[in-house]
Amino acid sequence: MTTTRIGLRQRLGPAREFLRGHQSLSITFGMAIAAVVLPLIVLIPPFNGFGTQKDFVGGFADAGVFVLLAIGLNVVVGLAGLLDLGYAAFFAIGAYTMAYGASGYSGLDTPFWIMIVVGAFVAAVFGLLLGAPTLRLRGDYLAIVTLGFGEIVPLVFLNADTYTNGTNGITGIAQPSLYGLAGINGFGFTNPWPYYITVLLIITIATMLVYRLQDSRLGRAWVALREDELAAASMGINTVSTKLLAFAIGASTAGLAGVFYSAKLASITPQQFEFQVSFTALAMVVLGGMGNTWGVILGAFIVYEIQSQGLHQLDAFAKSLHAPPISLGPITLDLSTINFINYQYLLFGLALVLMMLLRPEGLFPSRRRREELHEAAAEVEATAADAVSQT
Amino acid sequence: MLATLPAAEPETTQLLEVRGLSKSFRGLRALDGYALDLRPLTIHGVIGPNGAGKTTLFHILSGFLRPTSGTIYFAGQNITGSPAYRVARLGIGRTFQNIRLFGELSVLDNVKVAMQRQWPPSLVATLLSTPGFRRRERELEAAALELLERVGLARRRDQLARNLAYGDQRRLEIARAVGTRPRLLLLDEPSAGMNPSETQELLALIRRLRDDLGITIVLVAHDIPLVMNLCDRIQVLNYGKLIAEGHPAAVRANPDVIAAYLGQARRA
């Protein structure tokens, strides 16, 4: 058994080694496959009954926004271990930056491609501004401060109505354009494909950059900080500036997501950036597997699709069963009248509790966790082999 | 790479000069008027009963605690009250009484975290993954492996630090501290929980750090035979005060020291 395993490992060795050495290539490869395969889901039953391919592709583009949020939040929470409960604030800041940079409301018309950079930058600056006074706090205290920040930012956008148009929000946000390249001018509302491709490109680049950071001095410093702040300081790591960088990089990813989000929707209001967004992004990170970017991407995608599609279909499915109501004393359970969408946060909560009980490392745990299991197995094998050879 | 430590240069001044160091916690004097003149390349021991202020002393020297009063000069530079990361960068490494490794990082990465300041890549170079960045990462890895080789942990390079055996964790912690290229290494109870043969290995390792790498060492320990064996000079703390100082043999014969330890034994 041992020999076949070694043989397999040797044969796979070069390919794995190549992909390890060319991480960016393998990320591009993976994303390209996903880009082609995902829209084909519509051909498979029962998904073909849920909508047209356009509906699906549009939904995937929306999911991409949350995937980006999860990637960025994972840097803050998963890598650096800083619990941020107000992450939606940076998302809002990115979205409003886009709304100012390119809409009828402000009269400016900065190209989307420039606004992506501007939005990420502005959000990063706010990340630094929030982080500088608060990152000396630890654990729960930081969580409370970020929670407050997440509440304050939408309220400011809501109440500063001279500048933000208050509850009505900002409409007429300019759409991305390729200026005639490949025959595309404005991305428009009817064709989701350009959005889908754009968000996949952004995700690909963000993933590459995060992986590079993770395997660098900064990434190791983040994990060291997460594991033991005192020991990290005794290694000469400046804990405050290292945390600030995590915060700023996380915030800039949320800013990016915000720019794309408001460009795709063309109108934004403060209500779109409330606590639920921060909570959903955090749930995505936890469910996907904290610290593992691929896991978090998958987690975000799955959670988003369940939220936006799955629950609707569950509703329809429950109605189609025509199950007779079950009477449980004072409560009558009637499947056909349950609105599952109303229960989404209850279901989230249940999923998180179950997750913490059954699989605390997340659906797709990080490579380090898997290496650990793998190592343990190898160790047992090695000692067993030693014992055999000694007798 | 480790052979080029600055301690090799002829040194006439003291490496560490501590004067009148005191620390009070709400009226409790944990450390009271502590002083130390530490010559380069010595192995210096600080012993004393539980609660004598040894760990407080280490926390102050390494910048985790601010002293209530007193001054610390390291290599001629006043480091009193400097934050821990700056003290570490100046060349004071340390280990902890209760081991504080980065448990979820591999053995190799633990050492890399310690050594990476010597191969500083810029953020931009990292994001672009430039050839220079990749070369520096390779150099860092090679240096980290060499250090692991030195402490006999190279075979465990890919294991998570928290899965190591206890003695290996202690050794990794020392390796990690050495990786920051210290001129002075503070070892807090390095032999705690070790069996006699592990303690012997540790003794040899500490001597090699001094002889091969030119690192000056201050260690705190309960293990009196270890300290007597290893140290050039010893200080004895009791209730935050220095009660004796000198060569191991002289300190062992000091009646105050015997009283302090016997007194503790009677209470126990």
Interface residues (C-beta under 8 A of the other chain):
Chain A: S24 L209 R212 L213 D215 S216 R217 L218 R220 A221 V223 A224 R226 E227 D228 L230 A231 A232 A233 S234 M235 G236 I237 N238 T239 L245 R368 E371 E372 E375 A376
Chain B: S62 G63 F64 P83 A84 Y85 A88 R89 G93 R94 F96 R100 L101 F102 G103 E104 L105 S106 D109 K112 V113 A114 Q116 R117 W119 P120 P121 L123 T126 L127 S129 F133 E137 D158 Q159 L160 N163 R176 A177 G179 T180
